[in-house]
Amino acid sequence: LYLGGGATPKNEQSIAYLQRNEILTNLESLEAELEYLLRSSTPSDESPDDLRQYARLAKTAMENYLALVPPNELQKAIRITSSES
């Protein structure tokens, strides 16, 4: 999925970049919402609905992103990362 410098992106690469950006955007929103909820003077009045929504969106975008990875590469990455723990 890596795009070399100056090359025109393939459709799959463009989709991967869009999904990556969706992940990052929702993680940033999740972080901001969490900080807001933690700072709130009346936490019981605040709903965690936005927090849950950002988490769901980030998770979905990550699943979509990982679905673009060739299965053999994904399995190799899973093996490598799980053996480091």
PDB file of N, CA, C and O in Angstrom:
ATOM      1  N   LEU A   1       0.803  -1.196   0.000  1.00  0.00           N
ATOM      2  CA  LEU A   1       0.000   0.000   0.000  1.00  0.00           C
ATOM      3  C   LEU A   1       0.843   1.255   0.000  1.00  0.00           C
ATOM      4  O   LEU A   1       0.318   2.351  -0.195  1.00  0.00           O
ATOM      5  N   TYR A   2       2.153   1.117   0.217  1.00  0.00           N
ATOM      6  CA  TYR A   2       3.013   2.285   0.292  1.00  0.00           C
ATOM      7  C   TYR A   2       3.091   2.983  -1.053  1.00  0.00           C
ATOM      8  O   TYR A   2       3.213   2.345  -2.099  1.00  0.00           O
ATOM      9  N   LEU A   3       3.019   4.315  -1.004  1.00  0.00           N
ATOM     10  CA  LEU A   3       3.075   5.123  -2.218  1.00  0.00           C
ATOM     11  C   LEU A   3       4.445   5.778  -2.303  1.00  0.00           C
ATOM     12  O   LEU A   3       4.814   6.581  -1.446  1.00  0.00           O
ATOM     13  N   GLY A   4       5.198   5.427  -3.346  1.00  0.00           N
ATOM     14  CA  GLY A   4       6.498   6.037  -3.548  1.00  0.00           C
ATOM     15  C   GLY A   4       6.360   7.497  -3.935  1.00  0.00           C
ATOM     16  O   GLY A   4       5.342   7.895  -4.500  1.00  0.00           O
ATOM     17  N   GLY A   5       7.368   8.297  -3.638  1.00  0.00           N
ATOM     18  CA  GLY A   5       7.336   9.731  -3.916  1.00  0.00           C
ATOM     19  C   GLY A   5       7.085  10.037  -5.384  1.00  0.00           C
ATOM     20  O   GLY A   5       7.717   9.458  -6.267  1.00  0.00           O
ATOM     21  N   GLY A   6       6.161  10.946  -5.632  1.00  0.00           N
ATOM     22  CA  GLY A   6       5.889  11.416  -6.977  1.00  0.00           C
ATOM     23  C   GLY A   6       4.979  10.533  -7.806  1.00  0.00           C
ATOM     24  O   GLY A   6       4.552  10.947  -8.884  1.00  0.00           O
ATOM     25  N   ALA A   7       4.673   9.356  -7.354  1.00  0.00           N
ATOM     26  CA  ALA A   7       3.825   8.445  -8.127  1.00  0.00           C
ATOM     27  C   ALA A   7       2.351   8.802  -7.934  1.00  0.00           C
ATOM     28  O   ALA A   7       1.957   9.334  -6.896  1.00  0.00           O
ATOM     29  N   THR A   8       1.562   8.506  -8.932  1.00  0.00           N
ATOM     30  CA  THR A   8       0.116   8.698  -8.824  1.00  0.00           C
ATOM     31  C   THR A   8      -0.449   7.556  -7.997  1.00  0.00           C
ATOM     32  O   THR A   8      -0.186   6.389  -8.285  1.00  0.00           O
ATOM     33  N   PRO A   9      -1.232   7.891  -6.962  1.00  0.00           N
ATOM     34  CA  PRO A   9      -1.750   6.818  -6.108  1.00  0.00           C
ATOM     35  C   PRO A   9      -2.762   5.943  -6.835  1.00  0.00           C
ATOM     36  O   PRO A   9      -3.551   6.416  -7.653  1.00  0.00           O
ATOM     37  N   LYS A  10      -2.716   4.669  -6.517  1.00  0.00           N
ATOM     38  CA  LYS A  10      -3.725   3.738  -7.011  1.00  0.00           C
ATOM     39  C   LYS A  10      -4.987   3.944  -6.179  1.00  0.00           C
ATOM     40  O   LYS A  10      -4.936   4.541  -5.104  1.00  0.00           O
ATOM     41  N   ASN A  11      -6.103   3.457  -6.669  1.00  0.00           N
ATOM     42  CA  ASN A  11      -7.363   3.595  -5.951  1.00  0.00           C
ATOM     43  C   ASN A  11      -7.252   2.997  -4.542  1.00  0.00           C
ATOM     44  O   ASN A  11      -7.720   3.598  -3.575  1.00  0.00           O
ATOM     45  N   GLU A  12      -6.645   1.836  -4.429  1.00  0.00           N
ATOM     46  CA  GLU A  12      -6.488   1.173  -3.136  1.00  0.00           C
ATOM     47  C   GLU A  12      -5.675   2.034  -2.172  1.00  0.00           C
ATOM     48  O   GLU A  12      -5.986   2.096  -0.982  1.00  0.00           O
ATOM     49  N   GLN A  13      -4.641   2.696  -2.676  1.00  0.00           N
ATOM     50  CA  GLN A  13      -3.819   3.555  -1.828  1.00  0.00           C
ATOM     51  C   GLN A  13      -4.607   4.775  -1.363  1.00  0.00           C
ATOM     52  O   GLN A  13      -4.494   5.191  -0.210  1.00  0.00           O
ATOM     53  N   SER A  14      -5.401   5.343  -2.258  1.00  0.00           N
ATOM     54  CA  SER A  14      -6.223   6.497  -1.888  1.00  0.00           C
ATOM     55  C   SER A  14      -7.223   6.113  -0.800  1.00  0.00           C
ATOM     56  O   SER A  14      -7.433   6.869   0.148  1.00  0.00           O
ATOM     57  N   ILE A  15      -7.829   4.954  -0.935  1.00  0.00           N
ATOM     58  CA  ILE A  15      -8.778   4.482   0.078  1.00  0.00           C
ATOM     59  C   ILE A  15      -8.056   4.264   1.402  1.00  0.00           C
ATOM     60  O   ILE A  15      -8.582   4.610   2.460  1.00  0.00           O
ATOM     61  N   ALA A  16      -6.863   3.696   1.353  1.00  0.00           N
ATOM     62  CA  ALA A  16      -6.088   3.470   2.580  1.00  0.00           C
ATOM     63  C   ALA A  16      -5.773   4.796   3.270  1.00  0.00           C
ATOM     64  O   ALA A  16      -5.891   4.897   4.491  1.00  0.00           O
ATOM     65  N   TYR A  17      -5.376   5.808   2.508  1.00  0.00           N
ATOM     66  CA  TYR A  17      -5.075   7.116   3.091  1.00  0.00           C
ATOM     67  C   TYR A  17      -6.330   7.736   3.693  1.00  0.00           C
ATOM     68  O   TYR A  17      -6.265   8.338   4.764  1.00  0.00           O
ATOM     69  N   LEU A  18      -7.464   7.599   3.026  1.00  0.00           N
ATOM     70  CA  LEU A  18      -8.715   8.129   3.562  1.00  0.00           C
ATOM     71  C   LEU A  18      -9.081   7.433   4.870  1.00  0.00           C
ATOM     72  O   LEU A  18      -9.510   8.086   5.822  1.00  0.00           O
ATOM     73  N   GLN A  19      -8.916   6.121   4.920  1.00  0.00           N
ATOM     74  CA  GLN A  19      -9.213   5.378   6.141  1.00  0.00           C
ATOM     75  C   GLN A  19      -8.250   5.764   7.260  1.00  0.00           C
ATOM     76  O   GLN A  19      -8.658   5.923   8.411  1.00  0.00           O
ATOM     77  N   ARG A  20      -6.988   5.913   6.921  1.00  0.00           N
ATOM     78  CA  ARG A  20      -6.002   6.326   7.924  1.00  0.00           C
ATOM     79  C   ARG A  20      -6.372   7.690   8.496  1.00  0.00           C
ATOM     80  O   ARG A  20      -6.314   7.898   9.708  1.00  0.00           O
ATOM     81  N   ASN A  21      -6.754   8.618   7.618  1.00  0.00           N
ATOM     82  CA  ASN A  21      -7.143   9.942   8.083  1.00  0.00           C
ATOM     83  C   ASN A  21      -8.399   9.882   8.950  1.00  0.00           C
ATOM     84  O   ASN A  21      -8.529  10.628   9.920  1.00  0.00           O
ATOM     85  N   GLU A  22      -9.314   8.995   8.595  1.00  0.00           N
ATOM     86  CA  GLU A  22     -10.535   8.815   9.381  1.00  0.00           C
ATOM     87  C   GLU A  22     -10.194   8.289  10.780  1.00  0.00           C
ATOM     88  O   GLU A  22     -10.785   8.715  11.772  1.00  0.00           O
ATOM     89  N   ILE A  23      -9.243   7.366  10.847  1.00  0.00           N
ATOM     90  CA  ILE A  23      -8.791   6.840  12.143  1.00  0.00           C
ATOM     91  C   ILE A  23      -8.219   7.977  12.985  1.00  0.00           C
ATOM     92  O   ILE A  23      -8.614   8.172  14.134  1.00  0.00           O
ATOM     93  N   LEU A  24      -7.285   8.722  12.401  1.00  0.00           N
ATOM     94  CA  LEU A  24      -6.612   9.796  13.141  1.00  0.00           C
ATOM     95  C   LEU A  24      -7.589  10.881  13.584  1.00  0.00           C
ATOM     96  O   LEU A  24      -7.515  11.360  14.716  1.00  0.00           O
ATOM     97  N   THR A  25      -8.495  11.265  12.705  1.00  0.00           N
ATOM     98  CA  THR A  25      -9.473  12.300  13.040  1.00  0.00           C
ATOM     99  C   THR A  25     -10.341  11.870  14.214  1.00  0.00           C
ATOM    100  O   THR A  25     -10.569  12.648  15.141  1.00  0.00           O
ATOM    101  N   ASN A  26     -10.822  10.635  14.174  1.00  0.00           N
ATOM    102  CA  ASN A  26     -11.693  10.167  15.244  1.00  0.00           C
ATOM    103  C   ASN A  26     -10.943   9.920  16.544  1.00  0.00           C
ATOM    104  O   ASN A  26     -11.510  10.098  17.622  1.00  0.00           O
ATOM    105  N   LEU A  27      -9.687   9.517  16.464  1.00  0.00           N
ATOM    106  CA  LEU A  27      -8.889   9.379  17.689  1.00  0.00           C
ATOM    107  C   LEU A  27      -8.639  10.739  18.333  1.00  0.00           C
ATOM    108  O   LEU A  27      -8.673  10.863  19.557  1.00  0.00           O
ATOM    109  N   GLU A  28      -8.389  11.760  17.514  1.00  0.00           N
ATOM    110  CA  GLU A  28      -8.204  13.107  18.042  1.00  0.00           C
ATOM    111  C   GLU A  28      -9.493  13.609  18.686  1.00  0.00           C
ATOM    112  O   GLU A  28      -9.458  14.221  19.754  1.00  0.00           O
ATOM    113  N   SER A  29     -10.625  13.354  18.043  1.00  0.00           N
ATOM    114  CA  SER A  29     -11.919  13.757  18.602  1.00  0.00           C
ATOM    115  C   SER A  29     -12.207  12.993  19.895  1.00  0.00           C
ATOM    116  O   SER A  29     -12.727  13.557  20.858  1.00  0.00           O
ATOM    117  N   LEU A  30     -11.865  11.717  19.903  1.00  0.00           N
ATOM    118  CA  LEU A  30     -12.042  10.885  21.092  1.00  0.00           C
ATOM    119  C   LEU A  30     -11.226  11.450  22.256  1.00  0.00           C
ATOM    120  O   LEU A  30     -11.722  11.561  23.377  1.00  0.00           O
ATOM    121  N   GLU A  31      -9.991  11.798  21.982  1.00  0.00           N
ATOM    122  CA  GLU A  31      -9.120  12.357  23.016  1.00  0.00           C
ATOM    123  C   GLU A  31      -9.674  13.683  23.539  1.00  0.00           C
ATOM    124  O   GLU A  31      -9.714  13.908  24.748  1.00  0.00           O
ATOM    125  N   ALA A  32     -10.098  14.553  22.635  1.00  0.00           N
ATOM    126  CA  ALA A  32     -10.645  15.855  23.046  1.00  0.00           C
ATOM    127  C   ALA A  32     -11.916  15.683  23.872  1.00  0.00           C
ATOM    128  O   ALA A  32     -12.106  16.373  24.873  1.00  0.00           O
ATOM    129  N   GLU A  33     -12.772  14.777  23.460  1.00  0.00           N
ATOM    130  CA  GLU A  33     -14.019  14.540  24.189  1.00  0.00           C
ATOM    131  C   GLU A  33     -13.734  13.956  25.569  1.00  0.00           C
ATOM    132  O   GLU A  33     -14.382  14.335  26.545  1.00  0.00           O
ATOM    133  N   LEU A  34     -12.785  13.049  25.661  1.00  0.00           N
ATOM    134  CA  LEU A  34     -12.417  12.468  26.946  1.00  0.00           C
ATOM    135  C   LEU A  34     -11.871  13.546  27.884  1.00  0.00           C
ATOM    136  O   LEU A  34     -12.239  13.602  29.057  1.00  0.00           O
ATOM    137  N   GLU A  35     -10.996  14.394  27.360  1.00  0.00           N
ATOM    138  CA  GLU A  35     -10.458  15.487  28.176  1.00  0.00           C
ATOM    139  C   GLU A  35     -11.585  16.401  28.645  1.00  0.00           C
ATOM    140  O   GLU A  35     -11.593  16.831  29.799  1.00  0.00           O
ATOM    141  N   TYR A  36     -12.531  16.701  27.765  1.00  0.00           N
ATOM    142  CA  TYR A  36     -13.673  17.532  28.126  1.00  0.00           C
ATOM    143  C   TYR A  36     -14.485  16.886  29.245  1.00  0.00           C
ATOM    144  O   TYR A  36     -14.837  17.542  30.226  1.00  0.00           O
ATOM    145  N   LEU A  37     -14.777  15.604  29.091  1.00  0.00           N
ATOM    146  CA  LEU A  37     -15.570  14.913  30.112  1.00  0.00           C
ATOM    147  C   LEU A  37     -14.843  14.857  31.455  1.00  0.00           C
ATOM    148  O   LEU A  37     -15.468  14.984  32.508  1.00  0.00           O
ATOM    149  N   LEU A  38     -13.536  14.670  31.419  1.00  0.00           N
ATOM    150  CA  LEU A  38     -12.767  14.608  32.658  1.00  0.00           C
ATOM    151  C   LEU A  38     -12.681  15.971  33.347  1.00  0.00           C
ATOM    152  O   LEU A  38     -12.589  16.037  34.573  1.00  0.00           O
ATOM    153  N   ARG A  39     -12.710  17.054  32.574  1.00  0.00           N
ATOM    154  CA  ARG A  39     -12.640  18.409  33.128  1.00  0.00           C
ATOM    155  C   ARG A  39     -14.002  18.932  33.572  1.00  0.00           C
ATOM    156  O   ARG A  39     -14.081  19.904  34.325  1.00  0.00           O
ATOM    157  N   SER A  40     -15.042  18.309  33.122  1.00  0.00           N
ATOM    158  CA  SER A  40     -16.392  18.800  33.391  1.00  0.00           C
ATOM    159  C   SER A  40     -16.636  18.934  34.891  1.00  0.00           C
ATOM    160  O   SER A  40     -16.311  18.042  35.675  1.00  0.00           O
ATOM    161  N   SER A  41     -17.212  20.068  35.266  1.00  0.00           N
ATOM    162  CA  SER A  41     -17.480  20.308  36.690  1.00  0.00           C
ATOM    163  C   SER A  41     -18.664  19.482  37.186  1.00  0.00           C
ATOM    164  O   SER A  41     -18.793  19.225  38.383  1.00  0.00           O
ATOM    165  N   THR A  42     -19.526  19.068  36.257  1.00  0.00           N
ATOM    166  CA  THR A  42     -20.677  18.233  36.629  1.00  0.00           C
ATOM    167  C   THR A  42     -20.686  16.993  35.738  1.00  0.00           C
ATOM    168  O   THR A  42     -21.519  16.891  34.837  1.00  0.00           O
ATOM    169  N   PRO A  43     -19.769  16.046  35.975  1.00  0.00           N
ATOM    170  CA  PRO A  43     -19.648  14.877  35.100  1.00  0.00           C
ATOM    171  C   PRO A  43     -20.934  14.065  34.972  1.00  0.00           C
ATOM    172  O   PRO A  43     -21.174  13.454  33.931  1.00  0.00           O
ATOM    173  N   SER A  44     -21.751  14.051  36.003  1.00  0.00           N
ATOM    174  CA  SER A  44     -22.971  13.244  35.924  1.00  0.00           C
ATOM    175  C   SER A  44     -23.965  13.814  34.912  1.00  0.00           C
ATOM    176  O   SER A  44     -24.841  13.098  34.426  1.00  0.00           O
ATOM    177  N   ASP A  45     -23.825  15.107  34.595  1.00  0.00           N
ATOM    178  CA  ASP A  45     -24.712  15.734  33.613  1.00  0.00           C
ATOM    179  C   ASP A  45     -24.247  15.514  32.177  1.00  0.00           C
ATOM    180  O   ASP A  45     -24.996  15.772  31.235  1.00  0.00           O
ATOM    181  N   GLU A  46     -23.033  15.045  32.010  1.00  0.00           N
ATOM    182  CA  GLU A  46     -22.464  14.863  30.678  1.00  0.00           C
ATOM    183  C   GLU A  46     -22.708  13.443  30.176  1.00  0.00           C
ATOM    184  O   GLU A  46     -22.601  12.477  30.931  1.00  0.00           O
ATOM    185  N   SER A  47     -23.033  13.335  28.913  1.00  0.00           N
ATOM    186  CA  SER A  47     -23.269  12.032  28.300  1.00  0.00           C
ATOM    187  C   SER A  47     -22.006  11.546  27.599  1.00  0.00           C
ATOM    188  O   SER A  47     -21.325  12.334  26.942  1.00  0.00           O
ATOM    189  N   PRO A  48     -21.684  10.267  27.727  1.00  0.00           N
ATOM    190  CA  PRO A  48     -20.527   9.720  27.014  1.00  0.00           C
ATOM    191  C   PRO A  48     -20.862   9.291  25.583  1.00  0.00           C
ATOM    192  O   PRO A  48     -20.067   8.604  24.942  1.00  0.00           O
ATOM    193  N   ASP A  49     -22.024   9.689  25.082  1.00  0.00           N
ATOM    194  CA  ASP A  49     -22.448   9.248  23.752  1.00  0.00           C
ATOM    195  C   ASP A  49     -21.464   9.650  22.654  1.00  0.00           C
ATOM    196  O   ASP A  49     -21.141   8.841  21.784  1.00  0.00           O
ATOM    197  N   ASP A  50     -20.981  10.905  22.690  1.00  0.00           N
ATOM    198  CA  ASP A  50     -20.015  11.338  21.677  1.00  0.00           C
ATOM    199  C   ASP A  50     -18.733  10.535  21.772  1.00  0.00           C
ATOM    200  O   ASP A  50     -18.144  10.162  20.758  1.00  0.00           O
ATOM    201  N   LEU A  51     -18.306  10.272  22.993  1.00  0.00           N
ATOM    202  CA  LEU A  51     -17.094   9.476  23.213  1.00  0.00           C
ATOM    203  C   LEU A  51     -17.238   8.096  22.578  1.00  0.00           C
ATOM    204  O   LEU A  51     -16.336   7.620  21.889  1.00  0.00           O
ATOM    205  N   ARG A  52     -18.365   7.471  22.816  1.00  0.00           N
ATOM    206  CA  ARG A  52     -18.621   6.147  22.235  1.00  0.00           C
ATOM    207  C   ARG A  52     -18.685   6.207  20.711  1.00  0.00           C
ATOM    208  O   ARG A  52     -18.183   5.318  20.023  1.00  0.00           O
ATOM    209  N   GLN A  53     -19.305   7.260  20.195  1.00  0.00           N
ATOM    210  CA  GLN A  53     -19.425   7.407  18.739  1.00  0.00           C
ATOM    211  C   GLN A  53     -18.045   7.535  18.088  1.00  0.00           C
ATOM    212  O   GLN A  53     -17.777   6.884  17.078  1.00  0.00           O
ATOM    213  N   TYR A  54     -17.165   8.373  18.659  1.00  0.00           N
ATOM    214  CA  TYR A  54     -15.817   8.524  18.107  1.00  0.00           C
ATOM    215  C   TYR A  54     -15.042   7.203  18.180  1.00  0.00           C
ATOM    216  O   TYR A  54     -14.294   6.870  17.261  1.00  0.00           O
ATOM    217  N   ALA A  55     -15.218   6.463  19.256  1.00  0.00           N
ATOM    218  CA  ALA A  55     -14.545   5.168  19.394  1.00  0.00           C
ATOM    219  C   ALA A  55     -15.049   4.186  18.336  1.00  0.00           C
ATOM    220  O   ALA A  55     -14.260   3.468  17.722  1.00  0.00           O
ATOM    221  N   ARG A  56     -16.371   4.162  18.126  1.00  0.00           N
ATOM    222  CA  ARG A  56     -16.937   3.269  17.100  1.00  0.00           C
ATOM    223  C   ARG A  56     -16.432   3.637  15.705  1.00  0.00           C
ATOM    224  O   ARG A  56     -16.075   2.766  14.913  1.00  0.00           O
ATOM    225  N   LEU A  57     -16.407   4.939  15.417  1.00  0.00           N
ATOM    226  CA  LEU A  57     -15.947   5.381  14.098  1.00  0.00           C
ATOM    227  C   LEU A  57     -14.475   5.045  13.874  1.00  0.00           C
ATOM    228  O   LEU A  57     -14.092   4.614  12.786  1.00  0.00           O
ATOM    229  N   ALA A  58     -13.651   5.242  14.902  1.00  0.00           N
ATOM    230  CA  ALA A  58     -12.226   4.920  14.783  1.00  0.00           C
ATOM    231  C   ALA A  58     -12.037   3.418  14.589  1.00  0.00           C
ATOM    232  O   ALA A  58     -11.217   2.994  13.775  1.00  0.00           O
ATOM    233  N   LYS A  59     -12.793   2.618  15.331  1.00  0.00           N
ATOM    234  CA  LYS A  59     -12.701   1.157  15.211  1.00  0.00           C
ATOM    235  C   LYS A  59     -13.116   0.697  13.815  1.00  0.00           C
ATOM    236  O   LYS A  59     -12.448  -0.143  13.211  1.00  0.00           O
ATOM    237  N   THR A  60     -14.199   1.236  13.314  1.00  0.00           N
ATOM    238  CA  THR A  60     -14.666   0.869  11.975  1.00  0.00           C
ATOM    239  C   THR A  60     -13.646   1.257  10.916  1.00  0.00           C
ATOM    240  O   THR A  60     -13.367   0.478  10.004  1.00  0.00           O
ATOM    241  N   ALA A  61     -13.089   2.454  11.032  1.00  0.00           N
ATOM    242  CA  ALA A  61     -12.077   2.891  10.072  1.00  0.00           C
ATOM    243  C   ALA A  61     -10.843   1.995  10.136  1.00  0.00           C
ATOM    244  O   ALA A  61     -10.245   1.692   9.103  1.00  0.00           O
ATOM    245  N   MET A  62     -10.454   1.566  11.345  1.00  0.00           N
ATOM    246  CA  MET A  62      -9.298   0.673  11.477  1.00  0.00           C
ATOM    247  C   MET A  62      -9.596  -0.677  10.842  1.00  0.00           C
ATOM    248  O   MET A  62      -8.740  -1.247  10.165  1.00  0.00           O
ATOM    249  N   GLU A  63     -10.793  -1.189  11.054  1.00  0.00           N
ATOM    250  CA  GLU A  63     -11.170  -2.463  10.434  1.00  0.00           C
ATOM    251  C   GLU A  63     -11.148  -2.342   8.908  1.00  0.00           C
ATOM    252  O   GLU A  63     -10.678  -3.246   8.216  1.00  0.00           O
ATOM    253  N   ASN A  64     -11.653  -1.233   8.392  1.00  0.00           N
ATOM    254  CA  ASN A  64     -11.640  -1.005   6.942  1.00  0.00           C
ATOM    255  C   ASN A  64     -10.215  -0.885   6.417  1.00  0.00           C
ATOM    256  O   ASN A  64      -9.897  -1.391   5.342  1.00  0.00           O
ATOM    257  N   TYR A  65      -9.365  -0.216   7.180  1.00  0.00           N
ATOM    258  CA  TYR A  65      -7.965  -0.050   6.792  1.00  0.00           C
ATOM    259  C   TYR A  65      -7.266  -1.406   6.761  1.00  0.00           C
ATOM    260  O   TYR A  65      -6.564  -1.728   5.802  1.00  0.00           O
ATOM    261  N   LEU A  66      -7.460  -2.193   7.805  1.00  0.00           N
ATOM    262  CA  LEU A  66      -6.800  -3.504   7.871  1.00  0.00           C
ATOM    263  C   LEU A  66      -7.337  -4.466   6.817  1.00  0.00           C
ATOM    264  O   LEU A  66      -6.632  -5.384   6.398  1.00  0.00           O
ATOM    265  N   ALA A  67      -8.568  -4.264   6.391  1.00  0.00           N
ATOM    266  CA  ALA A  67      -9.139  -5.122   5.346  1.00  0.00           C
ATOM    267  C   ALA A  67      -8.432  -4.920   4.007  1.00  0.00           C
ATOM    268  O   ALA A  67      -8.529  -5.767   3.119  1.00  0.00           O
ATOM    269  N   LEU A  68      -7.726  -3.805   3.861  1.00  0.00           N
ATOM    270  CA  LEU A  68      -6.994  -3.528   2.625  1.00  0.00           C
ATOM    271  C   LEU A  68      -5.630  -4.210   2.576  1.00  0.00           C
ATOM    272  O   LEU A  68      -5.029  -4.346   1.510  1.00  0.00           O
ATOM    273  N   VAL A  69      -5.153  -4.633   3.737  1.00  0.00           N
ATOM    274  CA  VAL A  69      -3.831  -5.259   3.812  1.00  0.00           C
ATOM    275  C   VAL A  69      -3.927  -6.689   3.283  1.00  0.00           C
ATOM    276  O   VAL A  69      -4.834  -7.429   3.662  1.00  0.00           O
ATOM    277  N   PRO A  70      -3.002  -7.078   2.415  1.00  0.00           N
ATOM    278  CA  PRO A  70      -3.010  -8.469   1.947  1.00  0.00           C
ATOM    279  C   PRO A  70      -2.969  -9.422   3.144  1.00  0.00           C
ATOM    280  O   PRO A  70      -2.192  -9.214   4.075  1.00  0.00           O
ATOM    281  N   PRO A  71      -3.807 -10.468   3.122  1.00  0.00           N
ATOM    282  CA  PRO A  71      -3.930 -11.367   4.278  1.00  0.00           C
ATOM    283  C   PRO A  71      -2.608 -11.932   4.794  1.00  0.00           C
ATOM    284  O   PRO A  71      -2.408 -12.019   6.006  1.00  0.00           O
ATOM    285  N   ASN A  72      -1.702 -12.316   3.893  1.00  0.00           N
ATOM    286  CA  ASN A  72      -0.431 -12.888   4.366  1.00  0.00           C
ATOM    287  C   ASN A  72       0.407 -11.836   5.100  1.00  0.00           C
ATOM    288  O   ASN A  72       1.092 -12.164   6.069  1.00  0.00           O
ATOM    289  N   GLU A  73       0.361 -10.588   4.652  1.00  0.00           N
ATOM    290  CA  GLU A  73       1.097  -9.517   5.330  1.00  0.00           C
ATOM    291  C   GLU A  73       0.463  -9.198   6.678  1.00  0.00           C
ATOM    292  O   GLU A  73       1.168  -8.942   7.654  1.00  0.00           O
ATOM    293  N   LEU A  74      -0.849  -9.213   6.732  1.00  0.00           N
ATOM    294  CA  LEU A  74      -1.553  -8.951   7.987  1.00  0.00           C
ATOM    295  C   LEU A  74      -1.233 -10.027   9.020  1.00  0.00           C
ATOM    296  O   LEU A  74      -0.967  -9.717  10.181  1.00  0.00           O
ATOM    297  N   GLN A  75      -1.259 -11.293   8.597  1.00  0.00           N
ATOM    298  CA  GLN A  75      -0.942 -12.387   9.521  1.00  0.00           C
ATOM    299  C   GLN A  75       0.493 -12.289  10.028  1.00  0.00           C
ATOM    300  O   GLN A  75       0.763 -12.548  11.200  1.00  0.00           O
ATOM    301  N   LYS A  76       1.399 -11.919   9.149  1.00  0.00           N
ATOM    302  CA  LYS A  76       2.798 -11.758   9.552  1.00  0.00           C
ATOM    303  C   LYS A  76       2.917 -10.636  10.585  1.00  0.00           C
ATOM    304  O   LYS A  76       3.618 -10.785  11.586  1.00  0.00           O
ATOM    305  N   ALA A  77       2.242  -9.529  10.347  1.00  0.00           N
ATOM    306  CA  ALA A  77       2.274  -8.405  11.295  1.00  0.00           C
ATOM    307  C   ALA A  77       1.682  -8.796  12.640  1.00  0.00           C
ATOM    308  O   ALA A  77       2.200  -8.411  13.688  1.00  0.00           O
ATOM    309  N   ILE A  78       0.601  -9.559  12.610  1.00  0.00           N
ATOM    310  CA  ILE A  78      -0.022 -10.020  13.863  1.00  0.00           C
ATOM    311  C   ILE A  78       0.938 -10.917  14.634  1.00  0.00           C
ATOM    312  O   ILE A  78       1.071 -10.792  15.851  1.00  0.00           O
ATOM    313  N   ARG A  79       1.608 -11.825  13.921  1.00  0.00           N
ATOM    314  CA  ARG A  79       2.578 -12.707  14.578  1.00  0.00           C
ATOM    315  C   ARG A  79       3.714 -11.904  15.199  1.00  0.00           C
ATOM    316  O   ARG A  79       4.110 -12.160  16.336  1.00  0.00           O
ATOM    317  N   ILE A  80       4.231 -10.944  14.463  1.00  0.00           N
ATOM    318  CA  ILE A  80       5.350 -10.142  14.968  1.00  0.00           C
ATOM    319  C   ILE A  80       4.946  -9.351  16.190  1.00  0.00           C
ATOM    320  O   ILE A  80       5.665  -9.341  17.190  1.00  0.00           O
ATOM    321  N   THR A  81       3.804  -8.688  16.125  1.00  0.00           N
ATOM    322  CA  THR A  81       3.388  -7.845  17.243  1.00  0.00           C
ATOM    323  C   THR A  81       2.941  -8.649  18.460  1.00  0.00           C
ATOM    324  O   THR A  81       3.118  -8.205  19.594  1.00  0.00           O
ATOM    325  N   SER A  82       2.370  -9.817  18.237  1.00  0.00           N
ATOM    326  CA  SER A  82       1.929 -10.621  19.385  1.00  0.00           C
ATOM    327  C   SER A  82       3.100 -11.306  20.064  1.00  0.00           C
ATOM    328  O   SER A  82       3.005 -11.633  21.247  1.00  0.00           O
ATOM    329  N   SER A  83       4.194 -11.534  19.367  1.00  0.00           N
ATOM    330  CA  SER A  83       5.357 -12.178  19.986  1.00  0.00           C
ATOM    331  C   SER A  83       6.184 -11.184  20.793  1.00  0.00           C
ATOM    332  O   SER A  83       7.041 -11.587  21.579  1.00  0.00           O
ATOM    333  N   GLU A  84       5.931  -9.875  20.605  1.00  0.00           N
ATOM    334  CA  GLU A  84       6.678  -8.856  21.353  1.00  0.00           C
ATOM    335  C   GLU A  84       6.085  -8.611  22.723  1.00  0.00           C
ATOM    336  O   GLU A  84       6.722  -7.965  23.555  1.00  0.00           O
ATOM    337  N   SER A  85       4.900  -9.102  22.983  1.00  0.00           N
ATOM    338  CA  SER A  85       4.264  -8.804  24.275  1.00  0.00           C
ATOM    339  C   SER A  85       4.642  -9.796  25.341  1.00  0.00           C
ATOM    340  O   SER A  85       4.189  -9.681  26.480  1.00  0.00           O
TER     341      SER A  85
END
